[in-house]
Amino acid sequence: MPIDFTHTPVLLAPMAGITDLPFRNIVLKFGAALVVSEMIASQELVQATKTRQSRAELGLKVEHTAVQIAGRDAYWMSEGAKMVAGQGARIVDFNMGCPAKKVTNGLSGSALMRQPDHALELVKAVVDAVDVPVTLKMRLGWDDETLNAAEIAKRAEDAGVKMITVHGRTRCQFYKGRADWQAIQSVKDAVSIPVIANGDIIDESTARVALAQSHADGVMVGRGAQGMPWRLAQISDVLRGKPPQKALSGTALADLVIEHFEAMVAFYGVEQGVRCARKHLSWYMEPLDNGAYLRALVIREPNPAKVISELRAGLSDSKRLAA
Ligand SMILES: Cc1cc2nc3c(=O)[nH]c(=O)nc-3n(C[C@H](O)[C@H](O)[C@H](O)COP(=O)(O)O)c2cc1C
């Protein structure tokens, strides 16, 4: 497994529309044990257009990147896995956690947890298709009546899966309520491969509590890294007993945000890049004293040069209201 477990690893969660190559690169600049690509539907990946395939773009820090595939058909899942492994992915992650109706009505993502036998056939097909480690990301179960994560995890381990991440919610919870870190322990107890706890881990203290309650081997952070790509490194520092690196502000923040913005424009092209960058810009600006003012200046601006000059001036002058 290409993840270092000497220290408790902190991983970046896959988030569709967010953890694209530019964002993963920014997170890796600060440090992360692993970053996971956005979910890619395996059939579309194999059959598809370059745009879809670019979601599997690995970038330079390929050794720290897992590519996540989703699907419900053994043939397409294994072909998709072969394709991303052939492109250099060091880990293929299997999506059994996505709650979106568009995905579950296609009977993939977390819907597979309702059909453990079929799910395990797919897992086995993917494991057999590639030489790189296959990992699995799942929820606690479909709903409170079917908390079968531990059973599926054990069977996945037997099928050759090398690590399991559990988002401590059921599918029917979507993102509501709070993640149940304690419930993740049932998965940890069922397998001997590493288990990663996920859900509502946003800083050092939530990471510590999640680890204590789940007994997991590492943590995965998603939304907590939005607008704070240094968050994983901060958590990792504290778990290693070091003082956490500081949140960026002033000119250092301006440099970083502009670097991220320029990378998105280069990756997607001007129009799409500027549009997709807006959510990231909003997240960066949210905790700043002049955030609302600056946001109003840039959020509808189509010209990248103007966005950059407003960001340079506004962010360099800003103060962070929250840590
Ligand atoms: C916008 C968004 C997109 C997501 N996309 C994916 C995905 O593609 N694959 C996946 O396994 N999970 C996906 N997730 C779930 C996250 O990986 C993670 O399990 C969840 O957000 C809980 O962790 P957090 O509280 O740290 O954000 C997504 C979550 C969000 C908010």
The ligand as an SDF file (V2000), in Angstrom:
LIG
                    3D

 31 33  0  0  0  0  0  0  0  0999 V2000
  -19.6980   17.8950   -3.1820 C   0  0  0  0  0  0  0  0  0  0  0  0
  -19.3180   16.5140   -2.7340 C   0  0  0  0  0  0  0  0  0  0  0  0
  -18.9410   15.5770   -3.6820 C   0  0  0  0  0  0  0  0  0  0  0  0
  -18.6180   14.2700   -3.2780 C   0  0  0  0  0  0  0  0  0  0  0  0
  -18.1960   13.3690   -4.2210 N   0  0  0  0  0  0  0  0  0  0  0  0
  -17.7970   12.1340   -3.8350 C   0  0  0  0  0  0  0  0  0  0  0  0
  -17.2550   11.2140   -4.7750 C   0  0  0  0  0  0  0  0  0  0  0  0
  -17.0950   11.5170   -5.9610 O   0  0  0  0  0  0  0  0  0  0  0  0
  -16.9010    9.9830   -4.3190 N   0  0  0  0  0  0  0  0  0  0  0  0
  -17.0440    9.6270   -2.9950 C   0  0  0  0  0  0  0  0  0  0  0  0
  -16.7200    8.4960   -2.6280 O   0  0  0  0  0  0  0  0  0  0  0  0
  -17.5380   10.4890   -2.0900 N   0  0  0  0  0  0  0  0  0  0  0  0
  -17.8950   11.7200   -2.4720 C   0  0  0  0  0  0  0  0  0  0  0  0
  -18.3210   12.6190   -1.5380 N   0  0  0  0  0  0  0  0  0  0  0  0
  -18.3150   12.2340   -0.1180 C   0  0  0  0  0  0  0  0  0  0  0  0
  -16.9880   12.6380    0.5430 C   0  0  0  0  0  0  0  0  0  0  0  0
  -15.9190   11.9070   -0.0050 O   0  0  0  0  0  0  0  0  0  0  0  0
  -17.0360   12.3810    2.0540 C   0  0  0  0  0  0  0  0  0  0  0  0
  -17.2690   11.0250    2.2640 O   0  0  0  0  0  0  0  0  0  0  0  0
  -18.1250   13.2010    2.7560 C   0  0  0  0  0  0  0  0  0  0  0  0
  -18.1450   14.5390    2.2900 O   0  0  0  0  0  0  0  0  0  0  0  0
  -17.9250   13.1940    4.2790 C   0  0  0  0  0  0  0  0  0  0  0  0
  -16.6840   13.7140    4.6210 O   0  0  0  0  0  0  0  0  0  0  0  0
  -16.4850   15.2630    5.0950 P   0  0  0  0  0  0  0  0  0  0  0  0
  -17.4600   15.4780    6.2100 O   0  0  0  0  0  0  0  0  0  0  0  0
  -15.0490   15.3280    5.5310 O   0  0  0  0  0  0  0  0  0  0  0  0
  -16.7870   16.1340    3.9270 O   0  0  0  0  0  0  0  0  0  0  0  0
  -18.6680   13.9020   -1.9160 C   0  0  0  0  0  0  0  0  0  0  0  0
  -19.0470   14.8710   -0.9720 C   0  0  0  0  0  0  0  0  0  0  0  0
  -19.3570   16.1600   -1.3670 C   0  0  0  0  0  0  0  0  0  0  0  0
  -19.7380   17.1760   -0.3100 C   0  0  0  0  0  0  0  0  0  0  0  0
  1  2  1  0
  2  3  1  0
  2 30  2  0
  3  4  2  0
  4  5  1  0
  4 28  1  0
  5  6  2  0
  6  7  1  0
  6 13  1  0
  7  8  2  0
  7  9  1  0
  9 10  1  0
 10 11  2  0
 10 12  1  0
 12 13  2  0
 13 14  1  0
 14 15  1  0
 14 28  1  0
 15 16  1  0
 16 17  1  0
 16 18  1  0
 18 19  1  0
 18 20  1  0
 20 21  1  0
 20 22  1  0
 22 23  1  0
 23 24  1  0
 24 25  2  0
 24 26  1  0
 24 27  1  0
 28 29  2  0
 29 30  1  0
 30 31  1  0
M  END
$$$$
